Amino acid sequence: MTAYGPIGRLGRWTTENFRIVAAIWLVIAVGLGFFAPKAEHALSGAGWEATGSESVDVRKLVDDQFGGMSSSALMVVVHSDDSTFGSAGFDKTVNQAAAVLKDSNDVKGVVLPSKQSWVSADGHTAVIQAGAASDSNQMVHAADDLKEELAGLETSGTTVSLTGSSGMWSDFNQANKEAMMKSEVISWPVTLLILVLAFGSLVAAGLPLMLTILGLMAAAGSLYLGTQLFDISIWAMNFAMMFALALGIDYALFIVYRFRGALTSNDSTSDAIAETMDTAGKAVFFSGVTVLISLSAVLLVPSPAFRSMAIGVMLAVAFVLAASLTLLPGVLGKLGHRVNKLSLPWVHTGEHRSPKFAAWGERIWKRPLLFGVPALLILLALCVPVFSLDTGMPSIKVVPEGDGARVGYEQVADSFGAGAPGTLQVVAPNSEVAQATTALKSDKGIAGVMVAGQSPQGYTLIAATPTVDPSDPAMGPTIDRVRDELPAGALVGGAAAENHDLENALGDTTAPAIAIVMTLGFLLLLIALRAPILAAIAVLTNLLAVGAAFGVAQLIFQEGHLTGLLGFESQGFLDAWAPVFFFAMVFAISMDYSVFLLSSAREHWEKSGDAKEALIGGLAHSGRVVFAAAGVMVAVFFTFALSGPLPPREMGIILGVAVLLDAALVRLLLLPVLMRLAGTKLWWIPTWIDRRLPKVSFGH
């Protein structure tokens, strides 16, 4: 009788105890699924800040001592082409908008415009300020609740627009939600079609969707429960949905493919499951752990939004992985040969070894440089633009044209100067106000300075209007320079300063996060494959694919190529979170494919000890899975690139291009070429490392 490892034995146990496994997952699905619909309304829309930064300290201080007039305060812009401030119709609209704001429990106080403050020189634009009575996350929800009622006050020739930081995130999150729903409608039918073509069986094609739905329900329910303890960004749900779909399909593809092949060589379904999980299941386990490790590096970013996004994706991955290792083998064991029911007539359901990919491996073995050199040159050429990549925090361009936040923002900029939407808030002790005011007025980046209020606690709030738009590259240096020039007790905040501090935090953590992801990825592959050279090649080729994807992103999002075709307006830079967050996601996916391919190669090496058989056998048994999984992922990611605000487009294009390049040029071409060139040395391992590593085998 064949001796199986822990995961193989777990697979057999799930088959023999399917009722217990099914009952456990039913409890999880029902229990967490009950809370899942509530998650969307409980998740926060803000959290884009650097925890512990100077700007966050200023926001808390202003909220506490200056009536909530911080970056979280609401701004309502009343604009009329026909009438002006002081006329009956204009003032009526201003008073109606103020009344709506005063009725909100999230508003601490309302400051009406006057000719001395927030009324444009021509009188056609006035700004009402509403102090924040709640934290930044709740103020985004307040903007959700108020913006439609305020917009309803508009009359012919007069607009009423809710803007400011809270209004911007409200409009952006709503546009993002609509885009995600649109993408889901497109991606599910496309995904199902690819799955049917990949599996050749309607029954088998439904299994990945089962994993995906379970992972989503469990992750959404867990996120809702998490909101009872701390703030979790609504983006956590978006990314969790995407990864649950992508990885659920990946893992099911690999396991179901192997199971259908194992059915032809085993007398019992139980043995087929044990063999499947001892090989493909083990690879899925290592793949899932690699993905979790990659995403955990995002936790280094000191920002609630980023950390909660990483946690959301990790939850989805953990549930999908758990279901892949327990529920899926149990269902397969119950189905047995019925997994091939409703098969397409031309499909060989028991075929595990692909003749086409075996032939592809033979060609690479005979002429490796013919295939490897062009692939390497293409990837290196695509990496070149990365060296001129610029990043910045999202500008108002991420909000769709016509939305209230963007309309109000542009009206403020047109009426009060380009820097008015990014007015800096300087809080200084009363004893340092004169010195601080003088320093601000003498700075070349500051257009105007005004004392906005004094607190009983001995502090003064100064409003400093920059000369440039908040997204202008000169804004960051202005903030840094002002901080250096101001007296020691003065602090600089405001929405623009919060963005600047978060961008600096992202820049400081990007290099350490990338280093940690690569190091831990190498160590995990070393444990799984027991081949240091192979693990190093896999990690370095992953980096090459990621670099090429970001090179394409630089050409599209920074240089503006193809923006007309893709239907968006370039900001002139890539959003600052892309290098660390998207790197972790792309690297995780790339490692996913590496584990599938190299675990299969390792299995053939253990059986034969022949480098050629390891290469060709690995491609023949995993190439079709990698190809099909990549097809699904590219389809899913590119649907997110077709609609909605700019950041989801960045995500969809970067991840879609990365998967396309990784599968087409790296996993199925460059990596096999490097394996061919390394030959038997690929599997060498120093004795001292061999003695210290756990004994992991993919053979059976």
N, C-alpha and C positions, 0 to 999 in steps of 0.2 A: 504493500500500500504506500502511495506517495506521501511524503512528509511535507506538510504545508506550513508556511510561516503564520504569524499572528493575524495578518489581514486576510490571508486565505482561509484560516480557521474561522475568523469572524464572518466571512462570506458564507461558509457552509452553515454556521450557526443561524444566520438570518434566514436561510432557506428552510431549515428544519424547525425554526420557531417563528414562522412568518406572522402568526396571529399576535404574538407579543410585540414584534417590531411594528406591525401595522397599528396596533393599539397605541403604542407610544407616540408614533407620528400623527395619529389622529388627534390625540390630546394636544400635541404641540400646535397642529394646524388650527384646531378649533379654539384653543386657549389664546394663542397669540393672534390668530386671525380675527378674533372678536375685537381686539384693540386696533388692528391694522387700519380700518377706515378713519379712525380718529387721529392718526399720526399726522396727516397733512395739515390739520388745523392747529395741532399742538407744536409743530416744529417752528423754529424761529427764522425770521427773515434777515436778521442782522448777524452780528458776531464777527464782522470783517475788521478786526482790530488786533493790535499787538498787545497782548496782556502785559500789564505792568509798565507800559510805555508812558512817556510824558504827556502825550496827547490824551490818553485814556484818563490819566489823573486829572487833567484839566476839565474833561467832560464831567467827571464826577463832582469836581469842585464847583463848576458853573451850575450844574443841576441843583446842588445843595444850597449854594449861597446867592445865586442870581436868577431865581425863579424858573429854573429848568431851561434857560435860553442857550443850551449847549448845541452841539452838532446834531443831537437827536430831536431838537425842537422842530415843529412843523412851520413851513413857510407857505403862505397862500398868496399868489400873485394875481392881482386884479388888473386887467389891461383893457383899454378901450381905444379904438382908432377914432371914435367920434366925440367922446366926452372926456373930461379931465377931472382930476381930484378937486373936490369942492363943489362940483355940480350935483344937482339933486339925484340924478340917475346913478352916477358913479358912486356917490357916497352911500346910496341905498344898498347897492350891491356889496360894498365893503362892510356895512353894518350887518347885513344878512349873513355873510360869510363868518364874521366875528361871532355871531350868535350860534351858528352851527358848531364852531370850535369850542365855545364856552360850555356847550351842553355835553361835551365829551369828558368822561371820567379820567381820561389819559392826559388831559390838558390842565396845567397848573395855573396858567394865567395868559391873557391875550393882550398883546401890545398893538394898538392901532397905529397906522402910519400917520405921520405929520409932515408938514413942509420942511421941518428940520431933519427928518429921518425917514428913509425908505419911501420917498415920493420922488419920482424922476423929475428932471429939470423941466420937461415939457408937460408934466402933470398927467400923462396918459398911462402911467404905470405906478401902482402902489403895492406895497408888501405888508401883509399882516403876519405877525409872529405869534406862535402859540408855544408856551413853555412846556417842556416834557415833565409830566407827573409820574411817568413810569420809566423803566429801563429801555435801552436802545432796541431790544427785541420787541417789546410790547409796543413801542412807538411805531414800528413798521406795521404791526397789526392795526394800530389806531389809524394809520394812513390808509390801510385797506378799507376800513369801515367808513372813513370820512370822504374819500376822494370823489365818489360818485355823487354824494349829496351836494358837495361843493360845486362839482361840475354842473349839477342841475340848476344852479343859480345863474348860469350864463344866459345872457340875452343877446339880441341881435347887435353885433358890433362889440360886445364885451365878453371877455373870457375870464374864467376863474380856475386857476391851476394850482394844485397842491404839489409843492416841490421841496427842495432840501434833501438831506441825506436819507431821511426816513421815507420820504415820498419817492425818491429814486429807487431805493431797494424794493419798495412796494410794487412799483410799475415793472421793474426788472424781473422780480420773482413771478409776477403774474404772466408776463410774456414768456418767461422760461417754462412755466407750467403748461401753458397752451402749446408751446413748441414740443415739449416732451410728449404730451398726449397725441399730437399730430404724428410725431415720429413713431410712437407705439402702434398707431393704426396702420402705418406703412410697413413697419418692420416685422410685425407678427406674421402676416401672410407670406412675406418674402422668406422669413425664417422657416416657416412650415414647408414651403416649396423646396428649399435647399435641403431640409432634413429628409423629406420624402425621396429626393433624388439621391442623397447620400446613403440612406439606409435601404432604400428600395422596398420599404415595407411601412404601411401606415401605422401598424401597431408599434413597431420599433421607433418610428419617428415621433410618436406621442410621448415617449418616456422622458426625453430631455425637457419637454414642456412641463411635465409633472414636477421635475426637480426645480425648474425655474419658478413655478407658481408657489411651491412650498417654501423655497428660499425667500421669495418676496414677502409672502404672508408673515413668515416668522420674523424676518428682519424688520418689517414695518411695525409689527406688534411690539417688538423689542425696543425699537426707537421711541414709540409712544411711551412705553414704561420708563425709558431713560429720560424723557422730558419732565417726568415728575421729580427728577433729582437735579438735573442741570439743563442748560439750554443746548439744543441740538439744531443745527442748521437744516433748512428744508432741502439744501443741496445734498445732504446725506442720503435722503430718500431717492433723489434723482440718480446718483451714482450707484447706489445699492441696486436699483432696478436694472441699470445697464449691466453691471457685473454679474448679477444673478442670472440674467438671460444668457450672457456670453459664456460664463464658466459652467453653468448648468448644462449647456449644449456640449461644450468641450468634454466634460467629464463623462457624460452619458454616451457620447460618440465613442470614446476610447474603450469604455467598459462593455458597451453593447456589441461593438465590432468584435472584441476579443471573445465575448461569450458565444456569439454565433459561430465563430470558428471552433471554439472548444467543444461545442455540442457535437461536432462531427467526429471528434477523436476521443470522446468519453462515453462510457455506457450509461452513466447516470447523470441527471441534471445537477445533483449535488456536487459531484466531482467536477463538472464543467464550471460551476460557480466558484469552487475552491481554486481551481486553476486560474480562472479569470481574475479573481481578486488578488491572488498571490503574485500576479504579473501586472496586469493593467491597473488593478485596484491599488497596488503598491505605488505605481507611478503616479496615480491620481492623488494619493496621500502626500507624496513628496511635492507634487505640483502645488497642491493647496497650501501646504506649509510655506512654500516659497512665495506664493502670492501674499500670504498674510505677513511674512517677514518684510517683503518689499513695501507694502502699504503702511506697516508700522513705523517706517521712517518718517512719514508725514507727521506723526505725533510730535516730532521735534519742533515743528513750527509753533511758536507760542501764540496761537490764535484759536479762539473757541470755534470759529467756523471750520477751519481746516482740520482740527482734531476731531470734531464731531463728524465731518465728512469721512475721514479715514475710518472712524469707528463704525459708521453706517455700512461702508463697503466691506469691512472686515466681518461684520455680523452676517451680511448676506453670503459672503464666501464661506464662512464657518458653517452656516446652515446647509448650504448647497453641498459642501464637502461631506458633512455628516450624513446627509441623505444619500449621497453617492456611495458611501461605504456601508450603509446599513439598509435603507429602504430599497434602493435600486437593485442590489443583488437579491433581496427577498422577493421583489416583484418578478425579477427575471427567473428565479427559481420556481416561482408559482406558474409563470407562463410556459417555461420550458421551450419546446419546439413551436409553440403558438406565437412566439415572438416574431416569427416569419410570416404570420398571417397577413392577408391582404397585400402580398408582395407584387411588385411590378413584374411582368412576364419575363423580361430579359435579365433579371437580377439573379446572380448566384449567391444565395443567402448564406451559404456556409463558407464562402471564400474569404479567408483571413489574409492570405498572402496575395498581394496585388501584382500580377504579371507586368503591368505597365510600369509600376514604380521599381520593380526588380530590374526591368530593362533599363530604366533611367539610372539606377545604381551601377549597372554594368558599364554604361557609357561614361559615367563620371570616373569609374575605376580605370578605364582604358585611357582617357584623355582629360585628366583633371584640370590642367592649366587652361585648356581651351574654354572650359566653362567657368573656372574660378577667377581668372584675371578680369574678364569683362564685368562680372558681378562685383568684384572688389572695386574696380574703377568707378562704376556707377555709384556705389555706396559712398565712396570717398568724395566724389564730385558733389553729391547731395549734402555731405557734411560740411562743405566749405562755407556756406552762408551762415552756419551757426556762429562762426567767429565774429560776425558783425551783428549778432542778435541784440536788439534792445528790448527792454521790458518796462512796463509801467502799470500803474493801477488803472482800472477801467475808467474811461471817460464817459461823459453823458451819451456818447454814441452807442453805448450798449443798450440804451433804452430806445424802443422803437419811436420813429417820428410820429408825432400826433398825440403821444401819451402826455398826460398832464405834467409829469415831472420834467420832461424834456422841453415842453412848450414854456413852462414857467422859468426854467433855467435859462433858456435863450432870451426870454423877455428881460430877465434880470441883467444878463450880460449886456444886452443891447442898450438898456436904460441906465445902468449904473457903472458900466465898465466891465472889461473882460474878466477881471479878477474878483468881481463882486460875489459870484456863486461860491468862491473858495475863500471867503473872508476868514482871516486868522483871528483866533480868540487868545488874547494875552492876559493872563491873570498875574497881577503884581501886588505886593504889599503897598499900602498907601505911601509909605516912606520912599518907595522906589518909583512912583508913578511918573514924576517929572523926568527922571533919568531914562525910564523905559520909553516914554513918549518921544523924547528927543532922539533916542537911538532909532526908533521906528521911522520917524519922519526923515531921517538922514539916509535911510537905506534906499538904494536905487531900485529895489524890487517892490517897494511899497508905494502905492498910489495915494492912499488916504489913511488918516488915523483919527479915531473918535473915541472918547471915553463913553462907554456904554452903561456904566453903573458902578455903584459902590455897595459893599455888603457891610452889615453890622460887625462882622468878624474882622474888619480891617483890611479887606482886599478890594482892589479896583479891577473892573473888567474893561479892557481896551479892545476895540475892533480895528484890525489892520487889514485894509484891502490891498491885495497884491496887484501888480501891473499886468499879470498874465493869467490866462485860463488855468484852472487847477490841474489839467492834464498836460500843460506845457512842460517840456523838459527843464525849463528854468525855475519851476516852482520848488523843486526839491532843494537846489542850492540856496534859494531865497530863505527857506525855512531854516536850513542849517546855519546860514549866515546870521539871521536874526537871533537865533538862540545863542550864538557866540557873542553877539553885540549887547544883548540885554543884560541887566544886572542879575546877580546870582539868584535872587528870590523870585524872578519872573519866570513863568511857564508859558509855553506856546502850544495851543490846541486848535480845535476846529476840524471840520471834516477833511480838509486838504492835508492837515498835519497828521491826522489819523491814518490816511492813506499812505503818506510818506513813511511813517513809522512802521506800518505793516510791510511796505515794500522793502525797507531796510532789514526787517526781521526775516523776510523770505530770502533776501540775498545772503544773509549771514548763515542761514541753515541749509541752503541748497547744496553746497559742496560737502558738508558733513553727512547730509542725508544720502547723497549719491554714493559717497564712500561706504557708508554703512550698508546700503542696499547691495552694492557689488560684493563687499566682503562677506556678508552673511549668505548671499546667493552662492558664492563660490564654496563656502564651507558646507552648505547643505548639499550641493551637487557632489562635493568630495565625499560626503558620507554616503550618498545614494549610489554614486557610480564607482567609488573607490579608484579613481583615476585622476590625479592632479592636473595632468596636461589637458585632458579632455574637459575637466571642469573649468580650467582657465580659458580654453578656446571658446567654450559656450558663453561665458560671461563677457569676454571681449567682443565676440560677434553680436551679442545682445546690445552692447554699448554702441556698436557700429550702426545697427538698425535704428536705435533710438536717436542717434545723432543725425542720421539721414532724414528721419521724420521731422525733427526740429528744423533741419535745413529747409525742407519743403514749407514748413510753417513760416519761417522767416521770409521766404519769397512771396507767400500769399498774404500773410497778415501784416507784415511790416512794410514790404515793398509794394504791396497792392496788386500783384499779378493775379489774374483770374477773378478779381473781386466783382467785375461786371457780370461775368458768367455765373458766379456763385450768389450774387445778389446781396452784397453787404458793403459797407463803407469802412475802409481801413482806418485804424487809429494811428498808424505809423509806428506801432510797437506791438509786442506780444504781451498779454496780460501777465503780471508779475508772478502769479501763482503757477503758471504753466511749467517752468523748469523743474520745480520740486514735485508738484502733485502729478502732473502728466508723466514725468519721468518714472515715478514709482509705478503708475498704472501700466505704462508701456513695457517697462522692464518686467513687471509681473506676468504680463501676457506672453512676452518673449520667452521667459523662463518656463512658462506653461508648455509651450511647444518643444523647447529643448528637452524637458524631462520626458515627454512622450517619445520623441525620436531616440534619445540617447539611452533611455531605459530599455527600449527594444533592442538597440545595438548591443547593450551590455548583456542582455539575455542571450543573444546569439554568440557573443564572445565567450560567455561561460560554457555554452554547449560545445562550441567548435574550437576555440582557441585560435581562430583564423580571422585576421583583420579584414579580409575581403568579405567573408561571410557576415561579419559583424556589420559592415557598412551596407551591403546589399540587403541583408535580412532585415536590418533596422528600417531601411527605407521601404522595403516591400511590405512590412507589417504595420508601419505607422504613417507612411507617407500619405496614404489616402485619408487617414483620419485628420492629419495636420492640414491637408488641403481643404477638406470639407469644413473643418472647424474654422479655418481662416476665412473661408467664403461666407460663413454665417456671421462672423465677427465684423468683417468688412461691410457687409450689408447692414448690420445693426448700427455700427458707428456712423456710416455715411448717411443714414436716414436722419441722424441727429444733426448732421451738418447742413441739411437742406432748408431748415426753417428756424425761426426764432432769433433771440438776441445773439450777440457776437460770441460770448464765452462758450455756449454750447456748440457753436459752429467750430470754434477752435478745438474743443475737445473731440468732436466727431471727426474732423479732418486729421488732426494729429494722430489720434488712436487708429483711425481707419488706414491712413497711409503707413503708419508703423506696422500694423498687422500685415498689410499687403506686401510691404518690402521684406518684412521678416520671413513670411512664409515663402514668397517667390524667390528672393535672392539670398536669404541667409539659411533658414532651416533646411530647405530642399535643394540648395545649390552650394553656397560657400562653405557651410559647416561640413557637409559630406566631402567636399574637395579637401578641406584641411584634415579631415579624418583619413582620407586616402594618402595624403602626403606624409602624415605622421606614422602611418602603418602600425606595426605592433608596439612601437614606443608610446602610442596613445594610451595604452592600457597599463603602462609601467607605474608602479607605486613603490616608494621607498619602504624598506622593511620597518623602520621606526614609526612611520605613519600607519602602515598596515596593522601593526600590533595594537595601536591605540584606537582604531576606528571600529565601530560596531559591525558585525558581519551581516551585511545587507546583500541579498541575492535576488535577481529577477528571474532566475531559472526555476524549474519545478521538476 
